[in-house]
Amino acid sequence: MIYRPHEYQKTAEEMILEKPAVGLFLDMGLGKTVITLTAVNRLMYEEFSVQRALVIAPKRVAEDTWSRESKKWDHLQHLELSKVLGTRKQREEALSREEDIYIINRENVKWLVDRCQQQGKWPFDMVVIDELSSFKSGKAQRFRALRKVMPLVGRIVGLTGTPTPNGLLDLWPQIYLLDRGERLGKTVSGYRERYFTPGRRNGYTVFDWELKEGAEEAIMDRIKDICISMSAEDYLSLPERMDNVIPVRMSGQEMKLYQTMEREQILTLGDSEIVALSAGATAGKLLQMANGAVYDGAEEYKVLHDRKLDALEEIMDTTPEPVLVFYNFRHDRERLMERFRRMEPRALESESDIRDWNGGKIRLLLAHPASIGHGLNIQDGGHIIIWFGLTWSLELYQQANARLYRQGQSKNVIIHHLVTEGTIDEQVMAALGRKDTGQKALLESLKARIAKIKGKER
């Protein structure tokens, strides 16, 4: 296929070519992968300034997306890719090959860094981090490992559509990997002291941090020279997206059981005692109960109600088209499989599932948002999403929705949310909205001004 880039894609590509460190905060569906591959190709085969590139990506994206994109476009088919995946022996063999681009899943970053340090050589002069936001924790092993070798990397590109899923504190580790602390400081504690004040706390323990006055603008100003943000709605003619909340109501007795767990953090169902030992555990139990079942101490689940299953069945009975359902817990999946077995539901687990879905062979596709979040192109298979179980993670929520609502989708996308009234479901929906507000502020402040970039930065 011949690549005919949009103007925004040309702008992003030129930024990668011109700057040794770049953060591309591009909305889902804008083509981050082909933009980056095109820039890497030019750096390797036109400018001869890069010899070997390393791509760090979520596992499923590492397995499929980068190699598929390189084969898709005529100008990229000569690129040789090696997937550093699988067993240790398979990873070693992949690294031993002389290729252009090496792709590794983020869980093996520490292994790779340790291996290279033992051999006394870091062989990659360019690093691409696909889903930079997965490096948002400065305490994570993957971050600590990668920061050790960043002084040896000549070029780095960070790709994400959700740089601050939980607030601007998430930004420091990501920007540090790009510039080694030049813009936001060498330490996260210094970053916090400079731009934040403690919020809720208990003694020396701070539960959250609040932005100082003018801090958000100051942070954006510090990083705008290496980060560019683009929103799909600004550059693509996407179909309409319709979000719909479908209320689900438990019976009086079911609500009493729910409220007992909420109030006392302990519940007796039949001969099982269900106990939540912390606020977080309680929230998890309440989410389960809102969905209709809850695990006991023996990891067996007890069914509380079928309200969401009933609501979903009503939708399926009036919707002849394929439907993508996101679930939260294992018992959600098991109950969905059992309830809709006549429709031969399929859980998304393999490349064949993706092919069959895109080929219109699956009526009901079940997926956990954590396993489908990044890089999968399944918009050809349908345009209807149903959230059976909600997630607190804005990043997972946005990325999951973007599997269907993205470039290439030909129909209006309908997203149904099954929300049990009077339960934690309502709080989750509100929390997703609040987090989204903060992230939109970041992305808006970094919004690409193509004319300005071309006019002033060249």
C-alpha positions as CSV (number, residue, x, y, z in Angstrom):
1,M,0.0,0.0,0.0
2,I,1.3,3.5,-0.9
3,Y,1.7,5.8,2.1
4,R,0.2,9.2,1.6
5,P,0.7,11.0,4.9
6,H,-1.6,13.7,6.2
7,E,0.0,17.1,7.0
8,Y,-0.1,16.3,10.7
9,Q,1.8,13.1,10.1
10,K,4.4,14.9,8.1
11,T,4.8,17.4,11.0
12,A,5.2,14.7,13.6
13,E,7.7,12.8,11.4
14,E,9.8,16.0,10.9
15,M,9.9,16.5,14.6
16,I,11.4,13.1,15.1
17,L,14.0,13.8,12.5
18,E,15.0,17.2,13.9
19,K,15.0,16.5,17.6
20,P,17.0,13.8,19.5
21,A,14.2,13.5,22.1
22,V,10.5,13.7,21.2
23,G,7.2,13.0,23.0
24,L,4.4,12.4,20.6
25,F,1.2,12.7,22.5
26,L,-1.0,11.6,19.6
27,D,-4.6,10.6,20.0
28,M,-5.6,7.0,19.3
29,G,-6.0,6.3,15.5
30,L,-3.7,9.1,14.3
31,G,-1.0,6.6,13.1
32,K,1.7,6.8,15.6
33,T,3.3,3.6,14.4
34,V,3.6,4.4,10.7
35,I,4.8,7.9,11.5
36,T,7.6,6.6,13.7
37,L,8.5,3.8,11.3
38,T,8.7,6.3,8.4
39,A,11.0,8.5,10.5
40,V,13.2,5.6,11.6
41,N,13.5,4.5,7.9
42,R,14.7,7.9,6.9
43,L,17.2,8.1,9.8
44,M,18.6,4.7,8.8
45,Y,18.5,4.8,5.0
46,E,18.6,8.5,4.0
47,E,20.5,10.2,6.8
48,F,22.5,7.1,8.0
49,S,22.4,8.5,11.6
50,V,20.8,5.5,13.2
51,Q,22.1,1.9,13.0
52,R,19.8,-0.1,15.3
53,A,16.5,0.9,16.9
54,L,14.8,-0.7,19.9
55,V,11.0,-0.6,20.2
56,I,9.6,-1.2,23.7
57,A,5.8,-2.0,23.5
58,P,3.0,-3.8,25.3
59,K,3.3,-7.5,24.7
60,R,0.4,-7.9,22.2
61,V,1.5,-4.8,20.3
62,A,5.1,-6.1,20.2
63,E,3.8,-9.4,18.8
64,D,1.7,-7.9,16.0
65,T,1.4,-4.2,15.4
66,W,4.9,-3.1,14.4
67,S,5.6,-6.0,12.1
68,R,2.2,-5.7,10.5
69,E,2.6,-2.0,9.9
70,S,6.0,-2.4,8.3
71,K,4.6,-5.0,5.9
72,K,1.5,-2.9,5.1
73,W,3.3,0.1,3.6
74,D,5.4,-0.1,0.4
75,H,8.1,2.3,1.6
76,L,8.7,0.2,4.8
77,Q,8.8,-3.4,3.5
78,H,12.5,-3.5,3.3
79,L,12.9,-2.9,7.0
80,E,14.0,-6.0,8.9
81,L,12.4,-6.5,12.3
82,S,13.3,-8.9,15.1
83,K,10.9,-9.7,17.9
84,V,12.7,-10.2,21.2
85,L,9.9,-12.2,22.7
86,G,9.2,-15.6,24.2
87,T,11.6,-17.7,26.2
88,R,15.1,-16.6,27.1
89,K,16.6,-18.7,24.3
90,Q,14.2,-17.2,21.8
91,R,15.0,-13.7,23.0
92,E,18.8,-14.4,22.7
93,E,18.3,-15.7,19.2
94,A,16.3,-12.6,18.2
95,L,19.0,-10.3,19.5
96,S,21.8,-12.2,17.7
97,R,20.3,-11.4,14.3
98,E,21.5,-8.4,12.3
99,E,18.3,-6.4,11.8
100,D,17.1,-2.8,11.7
101,I,14.6,-2.8,14.5
102,Y,14.3,-5.0,17.6
103,I,11.0,-5.1,19.4
104,I,10.7,-6.2,23.0
105,N,7.8,-6.2,25.4
106,R,8.1,-3.8,28.4
107,E,8.2,-6.7,30.9
108,N,11.6,-7.8,29.6
109,V,13.3,-4.3,29.6
110,K,15.1,-5.1,32.9
111,W,16.3,-8.4,31.5
112,L,17.6,-6.7,28.4
113,V,19.4,-3.9,30.3
114,D,21.0,-6.4,32.7
115,R,22.2,-8.6,29.8
116,C,23.7,-5.6,27.9
117,Q,25.5,-4.4,31.0
118,Q,27.0,-7.8,31.6
119,Q,28.3,-7.8,28.0
120,G,29.5,-4.3,28.4
121,K,27.7,-3.0,25.3
122,W,24.4,-1.2,24.6
123,P,23.8,-1.9,20.9
124,F,20.8,0.5,20.2
125,D,21.4,4.1,19.3
126,M,17.6,4.8,19.1
127,V,14.8,3.8,21.5
128,V,11.1,4.1,20.8
129,I,8.8,3.6,23.8
130,D,5.3,2.7,22.5
131,E,2.9,3.7,25.2
132,L,5.2,6.0,27.1
133,S,2.6,6.2,29.9
134,S,3.4,2.7,30.9
135,F,6.6,4.2,32.3
136,K,4.7,6.6,34.6
137,S,6.0,5.1,37.8
138,G,9.5,6.1,38.9
139,K,9.6,3.2,41.2
140,A,9.0,0.5,38.6
141,Q,11.8,-1.8,37.6
142,R,11.3,-1.1,33.9
143,F,11.9,2.7,34.5
144,R,14.9,2.2,36.8
145,A,16.5,-0.2,34.3
146,L,15.9,2.0,31.3
147,R,17.2,5.2,32.9
148,K,20.6,3.5,33.4
149,V,21.2,3.3,29.6
150,M,19.6,6.5,28.5
151,P,22.9,8.3,28.4
152,L,24.0,5.8,25.7
153,V,20.9,6.5,23.5
154,G,21.3,9.1,20.8
155,R,17.6,9.4,20.0
156,I,14.4,8.6,21.9
157,V,10.8,8.8,20.9
158,G,7.9,8.4,23.4
159,L,4.5,7.6,22.0
160,T,1.2,7.8,23.9
161,G,-2.3,9.1,23.6
162,T,-2.8,9.3,27.4
163,P,0.3,10.8,29.0
164,T,-1.4,11.7,32.3
165,P,-4.1,9.2,33.0
166,N,-4.2,10.0,36.7
167,G,-2.8,13.5,36.9
168,L,0.4,15.5,36.2
169,L,2.4,13.6,38.7
170,D,2.5,10.8,36.1
171,L,4.4,13.1,33.8
172,W,7.8,13.3,35.5
173,P,9.1,9.8,34.8
174,Q,8.1,10.0,31.2
175,I,9.7,13.3,30.5
176,Y,12.8,12.2,32.5
177,L,13.3,9.3,30.0
178,L,13.2,11.9,27.2
179,D,15.6,14.5,28.6
180,R,17.2,12.9,31.8
181,G,15.7,15.6,34.0
182,E,16.6,18.7,32.1
183,R,13.1,20.1,32.0
184,L,11.2,18.8,35.1
185,G,14.1,18.1,37.4
186,K,16.4,15.2,38.2
187,T,14.1,13.7,41.0
188,V,10.4,13.2,41.4
189,S,10.6,14.7,44.9
190,G,12.1,17.9,43.4
191,Y,9.3,17.9,40.8
192,R,6.7,17.6,43.5
193,E,8.2,20.3,45.7
194,R,8.4,22.7,42.8
195,Y,4.9,22.3,41.3
196,F,2.7,20.6,44.0
197,T,1.5,21.0,47.6
198,P,0.5,18.0,49.8
199,G,-3.3,17.3,49.8
200,R,-4.9,14.7,52.0
201,R,-2.4,13.3,54.5
202,N,-2.0,11.2,57.6
203,G,1.2,12.2,59.5
204,Y,4.1,11.9,57.0
205,T,1.9,9.9,54.6
206,V,0.6,12.0,51.7
207,F,-2.4,10.5,49.9
208,D,-2.5,13.0,47.0
209,W,-0.8,16.2,45.7
210,E,-2.4,19.4,44.5
211,L,-1.0,21.7,41.8
212,K,0.3,25.0,43.0
213,E,-1.2,28.1,41.3
214,G,0.2,28.5,37.9
215,A,2.1,25.2,38.1
216,E,0.2,23.5,35.2
217,E,1.1,26.3,32.8
218,A,4.7,26.3,34.0
219,I,5.0,22.5,33.4
220,M,3.5,22.8,29.9
221,D,5.9,25.6,29.1
222,R,8.9,23.6,30.2
223,I,8.1,20.6,27.9
224,K,6.5,22.1,24.9
225,D,9.7,22.2,22.9
226,I,10.0,18.4,22.8
227,C,6.4,17.3,23.1
228,I,3.6,17.7,20.6
229,S,0.0,16.8,21.1
230,M,-2.6,16.1,18.5
231,S,-6.3,15.2,18.9
232,A,-8.1,12.9,16.4
233,E,-11.1,15.3,16.3
234,D,-8.8,18.1,15.0
235,Y,-7.4,16.1,12.1
236,L,-9.7,13.2,11.2
237,S,-13.2,13.1,10.0
238,L,-14.4,10.4,12.4
239,P,-17.9,9.0,12.6
240,E,-20.0,10.2,15.4
241,R,-19.5,8.6,18.8
242,M,-22.5,8.1,21.0
243,D,-22.0,7.4,24.7
244,N,-25.0,5.9,26.5
245,V,-25.6,5.0,30.1
246,I,-28.0,2.2,30.7
247,P,-29.1,2.1,34.3
248,V,-29.5,-1.2,36.0
249,R,-31.5,-1.6,39.2
250,M,-31.0,-4.2,41.9
251,S,-33.9,-5.4,44.0
252,G,-34.4,-4.2,47.6
253,Q,-32.9,-7.4,49.1
254,E,-29.9,-7.3,46.7
255,M,-29.2,-3.7,47.6
256,K,-29.3,-4.5,51.3
257,L,-26.6,-7.1,50.7
258,Y,-24.6,-4.6,48.8
259,Q,-24.9,-1.9,51.5
260,T,-23.9,-4.4,54.1
261,M,-20.6,-5.0,52.4
262,E,-20.2,-1.2,51.8
263,R,-20.9,-0.5,55.5
264,E,-19.3,-3.4,57.4
265,Q,-16.8,-4.8,54.8
266,I,-18.1,-8.3,55.6
267,L,-20.9,-10.2,54.1
268,T,-22.4,-13.7,54.6
269,L,-23.8,-15.4,51.5
270,G,-25.1,-18.9,52.1
271,D,-22.2,-20.7,53.9
272,S,-19.5,-18.4,52.7
273,E,-18.1,-15.3,54.5
274,I,-16.8,-12.6,52.2
275,V,-14.4,-10.2,53.9
276,A,-12.7,-7.0,52.6
277,L,-9.6,-6.1,54.5
278,S,-9.0,-2.6,53.2
279,A,-10.8,0.3,51.4
280,G,-9.3,-0.8,48.1
281,A,-10.5,-4.4,48.7
282,T,-13.9,-3.1,49.6
283,A,-14.1,-1.1,46.4
284,G,-13.2,-4.2,44.4
285,K,-15.9,-6.3,46.1
286,L,-18.4,-3.6,45.5
287,L,-17.5,-3.4,41.8
288,Q,-18.0,-7.2,41.6
289,M,-21.4,-7.0,43.4
290,A,-22.5,-4.3,41.0
291,N,-21.8,-6.7,38.2
292,G,-23.7,-9.5,39.9
293,A,-21.2,-11.8,41.6
294,V,-18.5,-11.7,44.2
295,Y,-15.5,-13.9,45.2
296,D,-15.3,-15.4,48.6
297,G,-12.2,-16.3,50.5
298,A,-11.8,-19.6,48.7
299,E,-11.8,-17.8,45.3
300,E,-15.2,-19.2,44.5
301,Y,-17.8,-16.7,43.4
302,K,-21.3,-16.3,44.6
303,V,-24.0,-14.9,42.3
304,L,-25.9,-12.0,43.8
305,H,-28.0,-11.0,40.8
306,D,-28.3,-11.2,37.0
307,R,-29.4,-7.6,36.4
308,K,-26.5,-6.7,34.0
309,L,-26.8,-9.9,32.1
310,D,-30.5,-9.2,31.6
311,A,-29.8,-5.7,30.4
312,L,-27.1,-7.0,28.0
313,E,-29.5,-9.7,26.7
314,E,-32.0,-7.0,25.9
315,I,-29.4,-5.1,23.9
316,M,-28.3,-8.2,22.1
317,D,-31.9,-9.2,21.2
318,T,-32.4,-5.8,19.5
319,T,-28.9,-5.6,17.9
320,P,-28.2,-7.9,15.0
321,E,-24.7,-6.6,14.6
322,P,-21.4,-7.8,16.3
323,V,-20.8,-6.4,19.8
324,L,-17.6,-6.0,21.7
325,V,-18.1,-6.4,25.5
326,F,-15.6,-5.3,28.1
327,Y,-15.7,-7.2,31.4
328,N,-13.7,-6.6,34.6
329,F,-13.6,-9.9,36.6
330,R,-13.0,-13.5,35.7
331,H,-16.5,-14.4,37.0
332,D,-17.9,-11.7,34.6
333,R,-16.4,-13.6,31.7
334,E,-17.6,-17.0,32.9
335,R,-21.1,-15.8,33.4
336,L,-21.2,-14.1,30.1
337,M,-20.0,-17.2,28.3
338,E,-22.7,-19.3,30.0
339,R,-25.5,-16.8,29.5
340,F,-24.8,-16.2,25.8
341,R,-23.5,-19.6,24.8
342,R,-26.1,-19.8,22.0
343,M,-24.3,-16.9,20.3
344,E,-21.0,-18.8,20.5
345,P,-19.2,-15.9,22.3
346,R,-15.4,-15.6,21.8
347,A,-12.9,-14.2,24.3
348,L,-10.2,-12.2,22.5
349,E,-7.0,-14.2,23.1
350,S,-5.2,-14.7,19.8
351,E,-4.4,-13.3,16.3
352,S,-7.1,-15.7,14.9
353,D,-9.7,-14.1,17.2
354,I,-8.7,-10.7,15.7
355,R,-8.9,-12.0,12.1
356,D,-12.3,-13.6,12.7
357,W,-13.7,-10.5,14.4
358,N,-12.5,-8.2,11.6
359,G,-14.0,-10.8,9.2
360,G,-17.4,-10.5,10.7
361,K,-17.4,-14.1,12.1
362,I,-17.9,-13.3,15.8
363,R,-21.3,-12.1,17.1
364,L,-20.2,-11.4,20.6
365,L,-16.5,-10.7,21.5
366,L,-15.5,-10.6,25.1
367,A,-12.3,-8.7,26.2
368,H,-10.7,-7.4,29.3
369,P,-9.6,-3.8,28.8
370,A,-6.1,-4.5,30.1
371,S,-5.5,-7.1,27.3
372,I,-6.9,-5.0,24.5
373,G,-5.8,-1.5,25.3
374,H,-2.9,-0.7,23.0
375,G,-2.4,-0.9,19.3
376,L,-4.9,-3.4,18.2
377,N,-6.8,-2.5,15.0
378,I,-10.2,-4.2,15.3
379,Q,-12.4,-1.4,14.0
380,D,-13.4,-3.5,10.9
381,G,-15.4,-6.0,13.0
382,G,-18.0,-3.8,14.6
383,H,-19.0,-0.4,16.0
384,I,-20.8,-1.3,19.2
385,I,-19.2,-1.4,22.6
386,I,-20.8,-2.5,25.9
387,W,-19.0,-1.9,29.2
388,F,-20.4,-4.8,31.3
389,G,-17.8,-4.0,34.1
390,L,-16.3,-0.6,34.5
391,T,-12.6,0.3,35.1
392,W,-11.1,3.0,37.3
393,S,-8.3,3.5,34.8
394,L,-8.8,6.3,32.4
395,E,-6.0,5.0,30.2
396,L,-7.5,1.6,29.9
397,Y,-11.0,3.1,29.3
398,Q,-9.8,5.4,26.5
399,Q,-7.6,2.9,24.8
400,A,-10.2,0.2,24.9
401,N,-12.8,2.5,23.3
402,A,-10.3,3.5,20.7
403,R,-10.1,0.0,19.4
404,L,-13.4,0.7,17.5
405,Y,-13.5,4.5,17.5
406,R,-10.5,5.2,15.4
407,Q,-9.4,6.0,11.8
408,G,-10.8,3.4,9.4
409,Q,-14.1,3.1,11.3
410,S,-16.9,3.6,8.7
411,K,-19.9,3.6,11.1
412,N,-21.1,5.7,14.0
413,V,-19.7,4.1,17.2
414,I,-22.1,3.4,20.1
415,I,-20.7,2.9,23.6
416,H,-23.1,1.5,26.2
417,H,-22.2,1.6,29.9
418,L,-24.2,-0.8,32.2
419,V,-24.3,1.2,35.4
420,T,-26.0,-0.3,38.5
421,E,-27.9,2.5,40.3
422,G,-26.9,3.4,43.8
423,T,-23.5,1.6,43.6
424,I,-19.9,2.3,43.0
425,D,-20.5,2.1,39.3
426,E,-21.8,5.7,39.5
427,Q,-18.6,6.8,41.3
428,V,-16.4,5.2,38.6
429,M,-18.2,7.0,35.8
430,A,-17.8,10.3,37.7
431,A,-14.1,9.6,38.4
432,L,-13.4,8.8,34.8
433,G,-14.9,12.2,33.9
434,R,-12.8,14.1,36.5
435,K,-9.5,12.5,35.3
436,D,-10.4,13.1,31.7
437,T,-10.7,16.9,32.5
438,G,-7.1,17.0,33.8
439,Q,-5.7,15.1,30.9
440,K,-7.6,17.2,28.3
441,A,-6.0,20.3,29.9
442,L,-2.5,18.8,29.3
443,L,-3.2,17.7,25.8
444,E,-4.9,21.0,24.9
445,S,-1.9,23.0,26.2
446,L,0.4,21.0,24.0
447,K,-1.9,21.0,21.0
448,A,0.1,21.1,17.7
449,R,0.1,24.4,16.0
450,I,1.4,23.2,12.6
451,A,1.9,26.6,11.1
452,K,3.7,27.9,14.2
453,I,6.0,24.9,14.3
454,K,6.9,25.2,10.6
455,G,7.3,29.0,10.9
456,K,9.3,29.3,14.1
457,E,11.1,26.1,14.9
458,R,12.9,25.5,11.6
